[in-house]
Amino acid sequence: MATERARLTLDLDPAFHTRLKVVSVRKGTTMRDYCIEAIEQKLAQEPIESLSSETDPVLAELWDNPEDAVYDGS
């Protein structure tokens, strides 16, 4: 079964794009994997309580639905 994914598109300055490409190659990874790792590291620094439907109305709209209700209280 294929995993569903969401796409994120970023418009980068050409010099930044080139720098990203060079660093990724030097690290022996893809630009995609390099970016995902960098984003994961940055997200790990965020306090977990900031990711809740109570503190973020956008998350409330996304998470407060019958389909996701099975996860409530876990």
PDB file of N, CA, C and O in Angstrom, chain B, residues numbered from 101:
ATOM      1  N   MET B 101       0.840  -1.179   0.000  1.00  0.00           N
ATOM      2  CA  MET B 101       0.000   0.000   0.000  1.00  0.00           C
ATOM      3  C   MET B 101       0.884   1.241   0.000  1.00  0.00           C
ATOM      4  O   MET B 101       1.806   1.354   0.808  1.00  0.00           O
ATOM      5  N   ALA B 102       0.606   2.155  -0.892  1.00  0.00           N
ATOM      6  CA  ALA B 102       1.404   3.372  -1.009  1.00  0.00           C
ATOM      7  C   ALA B 102       1.088   4.335   0.136  1.00  0.00           C
ATOM      8  O   ALA B 102      -0.060   4.468   0.561  1.00  0.00           O
ATOM      9  N   THR B 103       2.120   4.990   0.614  1.00  0.00           N
ATOM     10  CA  THR B 103       1.960   5.976   1.664  1.00  0.00           C
ATOM     11  C   THR B 103       1.541   7.302   1.035  1.00  0.00           C
ATOM     12  O   THR B 103       2.147   7.756   0.065  1.00  0.00           O
ATOM     13  N   GLU B 104       0.505   7.915   1.593  1.00  0.00           N
ATOM     14  CA  GLU B 104       0.089   9.213   1.092  1.00  0.00           C
ATOM     15  C   GLU B 104       1.077  10.267   1.548  1.00  0.00           C
ATOM     16  O   GLU B 104       1.610  10.203   2.656  1.00  0.00           O
ATOM     17  N   ARG B 105       1.310  11.225   0.691  1.00  0.00           N
ATOM     18  CA  ARG B 105       2.230  12.316   1.003  1.00  0.00           C
ATOM     19  C   ARG B 105       1.605  13.636   0.603  1.00  0.00           C
ATOM     20  O   ARG B 105       0.725  13.687  -0.257  1.00  0.00           O
ATOM     21  N   ALA B 106       2.060  14.687   1.224  1.00  0.00           N
ATOM     22  CA  ALA B 106       1.675  16.040   0.845  1.00  0.00           C
ATOM     23  C   ALA B 106       2.891  16.690   0.199  1.00  0.00           C
ATOM     24  O   ALA B 106       4.024  16.461   0.622  1.00  0.00           O
ATOM     25  N   ARG B 107       2.658  17.479  -0.798  1.00  0.00           N
ATOM     26  CA  ARG B 107       3.754  18.128  -1.523  1.00  0.00           C
ATOM     27  C   ARG B 107       3.955  19.534  -0.993  1.00  0.00           C
ATOM     28  O   ARG B 107       2.995  20.245  -0.698  1.00  0.00           O
ATOM     29  N   LEU B 108       5.224  19.929  -0.876  1.00  0.00           N
ATOM     30  CA  LEU B 108       5.613  21.270  -0.460  1.00  0.00           C
ATOM     31  C   LEU B 108       6.505  21.832  -1.556  1.00  0.00           C
ATOM     32  O   LEU B 108       7.502  21.214  -1.929  1.00  0.00           O
ATOM     33  N   THR B 109       6.153  22.985  -2.064  1.00  0.00           N
ATOM     34  CA  THR B 109       6.945  23.623  -3.108  1.00  0.00           C
ATOM     35  C   THR B 109       7.549  24.899  -2.559  1.00  0.00           C
ATOM     36  O   THR B 109       6.860  25.713  -1.943  1.00  0.00           O
ATOM     37  N   LEU B 110       8.849  25.067  -2.787  1.00  0.00           N
ATOM     38  CA  LEU B 110       9.544  26.264  -2.331  1.00  0.00           C
ATOM     39  C   LEU B 110      10.193  26.950  -3.523  1.00  0.00           C
ATOM     40  O   LEU B 110      10.832  26.300  -4.351  1.00  0.00           O
ATOM     41  N   ASP B 111      10.028  28.254  -3.609  1.00  0.00           N
ATOM     42  CA  ASP B 111      10.736  29.046  -4.609  1.00  0.00           C
ATOM     43  C   ASP B 111      12.007  29.558  -3.955  1.00  0.00           C
ATOM     44  O   ASP B 111      11.957  30.299  -2.973  1.00  0.00           O
ATOM     45  N   LEU B 112      13.153  29.156  -4.508  1.00  0.00           N
ATOM     46  CA  LEU B 112      14.431  29.509  -3.911  1.00  0.00           C
ATOM     47  C   LEU B 112      15.213  30.445  -4.817  1.00  0.00           C
ATOM     48  O   LEU B 112      15.132  30.362  -6.042  1.00  0.00           O
ATOM     49  N   ASP B 113      15.954  31.317  -4.205  1.00  0.00           N
ATOM     50  CA  ASP B 113      16.899  32.146  -4.931  1.00  0.00           C
ATOM     51  C   ASP B 113      17.906  31.203  -5.613  1.00  0.00           C
ATOM     52  O   ASP B 113      18.333  30.230  -4.991  1.00  0.00           O
ATOM     53  N   PRO B 114      18.293  31.460  -6.854  1.00  0.00           N
ATOM     54  CA  PRO B 114      19.215  30.550  -7.555  1.00  0.00           C
ATOM     55  C   PRO B 114      20.517  30.273  -6.802  1.00  0.00           C
ATOM     56  O   PRO B 114      21.018  29.148  -6.824  1.00  0.00           O
ATOM     57  N   ALA B 115      21.059  31.276  -6.145  1.00  0.00           N
ATOM     58  CA  ALA B 115      22.304  31.070  -5.393  1.00  0.00           C
ATOM     59  C   ALA B 115      22.065  30.142  -4.201  1.00  0.00           C
ATOM     60  O   ALA B 115      22.910  29.304  -3.885  1.00  0.00           O
ATOM     61  N   PHE B 116      20.923  30.291  -3.548  1.00  0.00           N
ATOM     62  CA  PHE B 116      20.584  29.421  -2.422  1.00  0.00           C
ATOM     63  C   PHE B 116      20.387  27.988  -2.908  1.00  0.00           C
ATOM     64  O   PHE B 116      20.847  27.040  -2.271  1.00  0.00           O
ATOM     65  N   HIS B 117      19.710  27.837  -4.024  1.00  0.00           N
ATOM     66  CA  HIS B 117      19.474  26.514  -4.612  1.00  0.00           C
ATOM     67  C   HIS B 117      20.807  25.831  -4.943  1.00  0.00           C
ATOM     68  O   HIS B 117      20.996  24.648  -4.663  1.00  0.00           O
ATOM     69  N   THR B 118      21.714  26.586  -5.535  1.00  0.00           N
ATOM     70  CA  THR B 118      23.028  26.030  -5.873  1.00  0.00           C
ATOM     71  C   THR B 118      23.777  25.618  -4.613  1.00  0.00           C
ATOM     72  O   THR B 118      24.388  24.550  -4.572  1.00  0.00           O
ATOM     73  N   ARG B 119      23.732  26.451  -3.596  1.00  0.00           N
ATOM     74  CA  ARG B 119      24.398  26.121  -2.317  1.00  0.00           C
ATOM     75  C   ARG B 119      23.808  24.851  -1.714  1.00  0.00           C
ATOM     76  O   ARG B 119      24.541  23.985  -1.236  1.00  0.00           O
ATOM     77  N   LEU B 120      22.481  24.744  -1.738  1.00  0.00           N
ATOM     78  CA  LEU B 120      21.808  23.558  -1.225  1.00  0.00           C
ATOM     79  C   LEU B 120      22.226  22.313  -2.000  1.00  0.00           C
ATOM     80  O   LEU B 120      22.485  21.267  -1.406  1.00  0.00           O
ATOM     81  N   LYS B 121      22.292  22.424  -3.296  1.00  0.00           N
ATOM     82  CA  LYS B 121      22.683  21.300  -4.133  1.00  0.00           C
ATOM     83  C   LYS B 121      24.119  20.864  -3.840  1.00  0.00           C
ATOM     84  O   LYS B 121      24.397  19.671  -3.727  1.00  0.00           O
ATOM     85  N   VAL B 122      25.022  21.823  -3.720  1.00  0.00           N
ATOM     86  CA  VAL B 122      26.434  21.514  -3.453  1.00  0.00           C
ATOM     87  C   VAL B 122      26.594  20.846  -2.089  1.00  0.00           C
ATOM     88  O   VAL B 122      27.298  19.843  -1.968  1.00  0.00           O
ATOM     89  N   VAL B 123      25.950  21.391  -1.071  1.00  0.00           N
ATOM     90  CA  VAL B 123      26.053  20.821   0.277  1.00  0.00           C
ATOM     91  C   VAL B 123      25.472  19.406   0.300  1.00  0.00           C
ATOM     92  O   VAL B 123      26.045  18.512   0.923  1.00  0.00           O
ATOM     93  N   SER B 124      24.353  19.201  -0.366  1.00  0.00           N
ATOM     94  CA  SER B 124      23.734  17.878  -0.409  1.00  0.00           C
ATOM     95  C   SER B 124      24.663  16.859  -1.048  1.00  0.00           C
ATOM     96  O   SER B 124      24.826  15.752  -0.535  1.00  0.00           O
ATOM     97  N   VAL B 125      25.269  17.231  -2.165  1.00  0.00           N
ATOM     98  CA  VAL B 125      26.196  16.322  -2.857  1.00  0.00           C
ATOM     99  C   VAL B 125      27.383  16.007  -1.954  1.00  0.00           C
ATOM    100  O   VAL B 125      27.795  14.851  -1.851  1.00  0.00           O
ATOM    101  N   ARG B 126      27.926  17.013  -1.310  1.00  0.00           N
ATOM    102  CA  ARG B 126      29.070  16.790  -0.407  1.00  0.00           C
ATOM    103  C   ARG B 126      28.705  15.862   0.746  1.00  0.00           C
ATOM    104  O   ARG B 126      29.544  15.092   1.215  1.00  0.00           O
ATOM    105  N   LYS B 127      27.464  15.931   1.199  1.00  0.00           N
ATOM    106  CA  LYS B 127      27.003  15.063   2.290  1.00  0.00           C
ATOM    107  C   LYS B 127      26.598  13.680   1.771  1.00  0.00           C
ATOM    108  O   LYS B 127      26.319  12.777   2.560  1.00  0.00           O
ATOM    109  N   GLY B 128      26.565  13.517   0.448  1.00  0.00           N
ATOM    110  CA  GLY B 128      26.209  12.223  -0.124  1.00  0.00           C
ATOM    111  C   GLY B 128      24.721  11.913  -0.012  1.00  0.00           C
ATOM    112  O   GLY B 128      24.333  10.756   0.147  1.00  0.00           O
ATOM    113  N   THR B 129      23.895  12.946  -0.096  1.00  0.00           N
ATOM    114  CA  THR B 129      22.454  12.756   0.029  1.00  0.00           C
ATOM    115  C   THR B 129      21.735  13.572  -1.043  1.00  0.00           C
ATOM    116  O   THR B 129      22.360  14.342  -1.772  1.00  0.00           O
ATOM    117  N   THR B 130      20.454  13.401  -1.128  1.00  0.00           N
ATOM    118  CA  THR B 130      19.666  14.192  -2.068  1.00  0.00           C
ATOM    119  C   THR B 130      19.271  15.505  -1.413  1.00  0.00           C
ATOM    120  O   THR B 130      19.301  15.644  -0.191  1.00  0.00           O
ATOM    121  N   MET B 131      18.902  16.458  -2.249  1.00  0.00           N
ATOM    122  CA  MET B 131      18.421  17.732  -1.710  1.00  0.00           C
ATOM    123  C   MET B 131      17.162  17.507  -0.886  1.00  0.00           C
ATOM    124  O   MET B 131      16.973  18.135   0.156  1.00  0.00           O
ATOM    125  N   ARG B 132      16.307  16.612  -1.353  1.00  0.00           N
ATOM    126  CA  ARG B 132      15.071  16.301  -0.632  1.00  0.00           C
ATOM    127  C   ARG B 132      15.383  15.787   0.762  1.00  0.00           C
ATOM    128  O   ARG B 132      14.856  16.293   1.753  1.00  0.00           O
ATOM    129  N   ASP B 133      16.254  14.766   0.834  1.00  0.00           N
ATOM    130  CA  ASP B 133      16.577  14.176   2.139  1.00  0.00           C
ATOM    131  C   ASP B 133      17.294  15.170   3.046  1.00  0.00           C
ATOM    132  O   ASP B 133      17.072  15.185   4.256  1.00  0.00           O
ATOM    133  N   TYR B 134      18.145  15.992   2.463  1.00  0.00           N
ATOM    134  CA  TYR B 134      18.845  17.009   3.249  1.00  0.00           C
ATOM    135  C   TYR B 134      17.839  17.984   3.866  1.00  0.00           C
ATOM    136  O   TYR B 134      17.931  18.326   5.046  1.00  0.00           O
ATOM    137  N   CYS B 135      16.882  18.425   3.051  1.00  0.00           N
ATOM    138  CA  CYS B 135      15.874  19.369   3.536  1.00  0.00           C
ATOM    139  C   CYS B 135      14.981  18.737   4.595  1.00  0.00           C
ATOM    140  O   CYS B 135      14.675  19.372   5.604  1.00  0.00           O
ATOM    141  N   ILE B 136      14.563  17.505   4.379  1.00  0.00           N
ATOM    142  CA  ILE B 136      13.718  16.824   5.364  1.00  0.00           C
ATOM    143  C   ILE B 136      14.454  16.693   6.690  1.00  0.00           C
ATOM    144  O   ILE B 136      13.873  16.934   7.748  1.00  0.00           O
ATOM    145  N   GLU B 137      15.725  16.314   6.641  1.00  0.00           N
ATOM    146  CA  GLU B 137      16.503  16.187   7.879  1.00  0.00           C
ATOM    147  C   GLU B 137      16.620  17.538   8.585  1.00  0.00           C
ATOM    148  O   GLU B 137      16.492  17.611   9.807  1.00  0.00           O
ATOM    149  N   ALA B 138      16.859  18.596   7.833  1.00  0.00           N
ATOM    150  CA  ALA B 138      16.986  19.931   8.430  1.00  0.00           C
ATOM    151  C   ALA B 138      15.662  20.371   9.057  1.00  0.00           C
ATOM    152  O   ALA B 138      15.649  20.938  10.150  1.00  0.00           O
ATOM    153  N   ILE B 139      14.564  20.112   8.373  1.00  0.00           N
ATOM    154  CA  ILE B 139      13.254  20.480   8.905  1.00  0.00           C
ATOM    155  C   ILE B 139      12.938  19.662  10.151  1.00  0.00           C
ATOM    156  O   ILE B 139      12.426  20.204  11.130  1.00  0.00           O
ATOM    157  N   GLU B 140      13.238  18.357  10.130  1.00  0.00           N
ATOM    158  CA  GLU B 140      13.004  17.518  11.306  1.00  0.00           C
ATOM    159  C   GLU B 140      13.793  18.020  12.506  1.00  0.00           C
ATOM    160  O   GLU B 140      13.272  18.045  13.621  1.00  0.00           O
ATOM    161  N   GLN B 141      15.056  18.425  12.289  1.00  0.00           N
ATOM    162  CA  GLN B 141      15.873  18.944  13.388  1.00  0.00           C
ATOM    163  C   GLN B 141      15.273  20.232  13.946  1.00  0.00           C
ATOM    164  O   GLN B 141      15.251  20.434  15.160  1.00  0.00           O
ATOM    165  N   LYS B 142      14.793  21.093  13.070  1.00  0.00           N
ATOM    166  CA  LYS B 142      14.197  22.352  13.510  1.00  0.00           C
ATOM    167  C   LYS B 142      12.886  22.104  14.261  1.00  0.00           C
ATOM    168  O   LYS B 142      12.624  22.742  15.280  1.00  0.00           O
ATOM    169  N   LEU B 143      12.068  21.184  13.762  1.00  0.00           N
ATOM    170  CA  LEU B 143      10.808  20.860  14.433  1.00  0.00           C
ATOM    171  C   LEU B 143      11.044  20.230  15.803  1.00  0.00           C
ATOM    172  O   LEU B 143      10.251  20.428  16.723  1.00  0.00           O
ATOM    173  N   ALA B 144      12.123  19.477  15.940  1.00  0.00           N
ATOM    174  CA  ALA B 144      12.434  18.838  17.217  1.00  0.00           C
ATOM    175  C   ALA B 144      12.713  19.882  18.304  1.00  0.00           C
ATOM    176  O   ALA B 144      12.591  19.588  19.493  1.00  0.00           O
ATOM    177  N   GLN B 145      13.078  21.075  17.905  1.00  0.00           N
ATOM    178  CA  GLN B 145      13.365  22.146  18.862  1.00  0.00           C
ATOM    179  C   GLN B 145      12.091  22.856  19.328  1.00  0.00           C
ATOM    180  O   GLN B 145      12.120  23.606  20.304  1.00  0.00           O
ATOM    181  N   GLU B 146      10.988  22.624  18.639  1.00  0.00           N
ATOM    182  CA  GLU B 146       9.724  23.263  18.993  1.00  0.00           C
ATOM    183  C   GLU B 146       9.094  22.548  20.183  1.00  0.00           C
ATOM    184  O   GLU B 146       9.102  21.319  20.244  1.00  0.00           O
ATOM    185  N   PRO B 147       8.551  23.307  21.123  1.00  0.00           N
ATOM    186  CA  PRO B 147       7.878  22.664  22.255  1.00  0.00           C
ATOM    187  C   PRO B 147       6.660  21.881  21.760  1.00  0.00           C
ATOM    188  O   PRO B 147       5.888  22.373  20.937  1.00  0.00           O
ATOM    189  N   ILE B 148       6.500  20.683  22.260  1.00  0.00           N
ATOM    190  CA  ILE B 148       5.424  19.795  21.810  1.00  0.00           C
ATOM    191  C   ILE B 148       4.049  20.385  22.103  1.00  0.00           C
ATOM    192  O   ILE B 148       3.109  20.127  21.352  1.00  0.00           O
ATOM    193  N   GLU B 149       3.901  21.169  23.169  1.00  0.00           N
ATOM    194  CA  GLU B 149       2.593  21.737  23.484  1.00  0.00           C
ATOM    195  C   GLU B 149       2.141  22.742  22.424  1.00  0.00           C
ATOM    196  O   GLU B 149       0.964  23.100  22.373  1.00  0.00           O
ATOM    197  N   SER B 150       3.061  23.196  21.585  1.00  0.00           N
ATOM    198  CA  SER B 150       2.657  24.128  20.536  1.00  0.00           C
ATOM    199  C   SER B 150       1.914  23.409  19.413  1.00  0.00           C
ATOM    200  O   SER B 150       1.331  24.051  18.540  1.00  0.00           O
ATOM    201  N   LEU B 151       1.936  22.089  19.436  1.00  0.00           N
ATOM    202  CA  LEU B 151       1.251  21.303  18.415  1.00  0.00           C
ATOM    203  C   LEU B 151      -0.023  20.697  18.979  1.00  0.00           C
ATOM    204  O   LEU B 151      -0.097  19.492  19.219  1.00  0.00           O
ATOM    205  N   SER B 152      -1.008  21.528  19.184  1.00  0.00           N
ATOM    206  CA  SER B 152      -2.278  21.024  19.682  1.00  0.00           C
ATOM    207  C   SER B 152      -3.418  21.823  19.064  1.00  0.00           C
ATOM    208  O   SER B 152      -3.243  22.966  18.641  1.00  0.00           O
ATOM    209  N   SER B 153      -4.564  21.208  19.023  1.00  0.00           N
ATOM    210  CA  SER B 153      -5.725  21.898  18.464  1.00  0.00           C
ATOM    211  C   SER B 153      -6.200  23.016  19.390  1.00  0.00           C
ATOM    212  O   SER B 153      -6.882  23.938  18.942  1.00  0.00           O
ATOM    213  N   GLU B 154      -5.848  22.945  20.678  1.00  0.00           N
ATOM    214  CA  GLU B 154      -6.246  23.990  21.611  1.00  0.00           C
ATOM    215  C   GLU B 154      -5.447  25.268  21.391  1.00  0.00           C
ATOM    216  O   GLU B 154      -5.977  26.365  21.570  1.00  0.00           O
ATOM    217  N   THR B 155      -4.182  25.141  21.007  1.00  0.00           N
ATOM    218  CA  THR B 155      -3.331  26.313  20.857  1.00  0.00           C
ATOM    219  C   THR B 155      -3.258  26.816  19.425  1.00  0.00           C
ATOM    220  O   THR B 155      -2.765  27.918  19.182  1.00  0.00           O
ATOM    221  N   ASP B 156      -3.739  26.029  18.479  1.00  0.00           N
ATOM    222  CA  ASP B 156      -3.627  26.414  17.082  1.00  0.00           C
ATOM    223  C   ASP B 156      -4.939  26.154  16.344  1.00  0.00           C
ATOM    224  O   ASP B 156      -5.303  24.998  16.130  1.00  0.00           O
ATOM    225  N   PRO B 157      -5.649  27.199  15.955  1.00  0.00           N
ATOM    226  CA  PRO B 157      -6.938  27.011  15.298  1.00  0.00           C
ATOM    227  C   PRO B 157      -6.840  26.264  13.969  1.00  0.00           C
ATOM    228  O   PRO B 157      -7.780  25.572  13.578  1.00  0.00           O
ATOM    229  N   VAL B 158      -5.725  26.398  13.283  1.00  0.00           N
ATOM    230  CA  VAL B 158      -5.552  25.671  12.019  1.00  0.00           C
ATOM    231  C   VAL B 158      -5.506  24.168  12.294  1.00  0.00           C
ATOM    232  O   VAL B 158      -6.128  23.382  11.578  1.00  0.00           O
ATOM    233  N   LEU B 159      -4.771  23.773  13.327  1.00  0.00           N
ATOM    234  CA  LEU B 159      -4.715  22.357  13.682  1.00  0.00           C
ATOM    235  C   LEU B 159      -6.072  21.865  14.149  1.00  0.00           C
ATOM    236  O   LEU B 159      -6.455  20.731  13.862  1.00  0.00           O
ATOM    237  N   ALA B 160      -6.794  22.699  14.858  1.00  0.00           N
ATOM    238  CA  ALA B 160      -8.133  22.302  15.312  1.00  0.00           C
ATOM    239  C   ALA B 160      -9.011  21.985  14.118  1.00  0.00           C
ATOM    240  O   ALA B 160      -9.743  20.995  14.123  1.00  0.00           O
ATOM    241  N   GLU B 161      -8.940  22.815  13.105  1.00  0.00           N
ATOM    242  CA  GLU B 161      -9.752  22.589  11.905  1.00  0.00           C
ATOM    243  C   GLU B 161      -9.351  21.290  11.203  1.00  0.00           C
ATOM    244  O   GLU B 161     -10.204  20.570  10.684  1.00  0.00           O
ATOM    245  N   LEU B 162      -8.053  20.998  11.191  1.00  0.00           N
ATOM    246  CA  LEU B 162      -7.562  19.785  10.537  1.00  0.00           C
ATOM    247  C   LEU B 162      -7.832  18.529  11.362  1.00  0.00           C
ATOM    248  O   LEU B 162      -8.197  17.490  10.812  1.00  0.00           O
ATOM    249  N   TRP B 163      -7.654  18.621  12.671  1.00  0.00           N
ATOM    250  CA  TRP B 163      -7.682  17.431  13.519  1.00  0.00           C
ATOM    251  C   TRP B 163      -9.048  17.119  14.106  1.00  0.00           C
ATOM    252  O   TRP B 163      -9.357  15.951  14.345  1.00  0.00           O
ATOM    253  N   ASP B 164      -9.860  18.114  14.339  1.00  0.00           N
ATOM    254  CA  ASP B 164     -11.156  17.887  14.989  1.00  0.00           C
ATOM    255  C   ASP B 164     -12.194  17.469  13.952  1.00  0.00           C
ATOM    256  O   ASP B 164     -12.970  18.283  13.452  1.00  0.00           O
ATOM    257  N   ASN B 165     -12.182  16.181  13.648  1.00  0.00           N
ATOM    258  CA  ASN B 165     -13.131  15.646  12.674  1.00  0.00           C
ATOM    259  C   ASN B 165     -13.438  14.203  13.042  1.00  0.00           C
ATOM    260  O   ASN B 165     -12.665  13.576  13.765  1.00  0.00           O
ATOM    261  N   PRO B 166     -14.536  13.675  12.563  1.00  0.00           N
ATOM    262  CA  PRO B 166     -14.949  12.302  12.927  1.00  0.00           C
ATOM    263  C   PRO B 166     -13.920  11.234  12.550  1.00  0.00           C
ATOM    264  O   PRO B 166     -13.766  10.238  13.257  1.00  0.00           O
ATOM    265  N   GLU B 167     -13.228  11.442  11.451  1.00  0.00           N
ATOM    266  CA  GLU B 167     -12.254  10.436  10.996  1.00  0.00           C
ATOM    267  C   GLU B 167     -11.087  10.311  11.978  1.00  0.00           C
ATOM    268  O   GLU B 167     -10.607   9.206  12.232  1.00  0.00           O
ATOM    269  N   ASP B 168     -10.630  11.439  12.531  1.00  0.00           N
ATOM    270  CA  ASP B 168      -9.504  11.420  13.465  1.00  0.00           C
ATOM    271  C   ASP B 168      -9.945  11.224  14.911  1.00  0.00           C
ATOM    272  O   ASP B 168      -9.097  11.109  15.796  1.00  0.00           O
ATOM    273  N   ALA B 169     -11.222  11.184  15.168  1.00  0.00           N
ATOM    274  CA  ALA B 169     -11.732  11.030  16.531  1.00  0.00           C
ATOM    275  C   ALA B 169     -11.282   9.725  17.173  1.00  0.00           C
ATOM    276  O   ALA B 169     -11.234   9.620  18.399  1.00  0.00           O
ATOM    277  N   VAL B 170     -10.952   8.735  16.355  1.00  0.00           N
ATOM    278  CA  VAL B 170     -10.496   7.446  16.908  1.00  0.00           C
ATOM    279  C   VAL B 170      -9.204   7.605  17.705  1.00  0.00           C
ATOM    280  O   VAL B 170      -8.886   6.760  18.541  1.00  0.00           O
ATOM    281  N   TYR B 171      -8.447   8.693  17.451  1.00  0.00           N
ATOM    282  CA  TYR B 171      -7.188   8.915  18.157  1.00  0.00           C
ATOM    283  C   TYR B 171      -7.363   9.733  19.438  1.00  0.00           C
ATOM    284  O   TYR B 171      -6.425   9.852  20.226  1.00  0.00           O
ATOM    285  N   ASP B 172      -8.531  10.287  19.649  1.00  0.00           N
ATOM    286  CA  ASP B 172      -8.768  11.088  20.842  1.00  0.00           C
ATOM    287  C   ASP B 172      -8.661  10.216  22.094  1.00  0.00           C
ATOM    288  O   ASP B 172      -9.196   9.109  22.147  1.00  0.00           O
ATOM    289  N   GLY B 173      -7.963  10.739  23.088  1.00  0.00           N
ATOM    290  CA  GLY B 173      -7.828  10.029  24.353  1.00  0.00           C
ATOM    291  C   GLY B 173      -6.747   8.974  24.365  1.00  0.00           C
ATOM    292  O   GLY B 173      -6.619   8.232  25.338  1.00  0.00           O
ATOM    293  N   SER B 174      -5.959   8.893  23.294  1.00  0.00           N
ATOM    294  CA  SER B 174      -4.884   7.879  23.313  1.00  0.00           C
ATOM    295  C   SER B 174      -3.609   8.441  23.855  1.00  0.00           C
ATOM    296  O   SER B 174      -2.608   7.729  23.941  1.00  0.00           O
TER     297      SER B 174
END
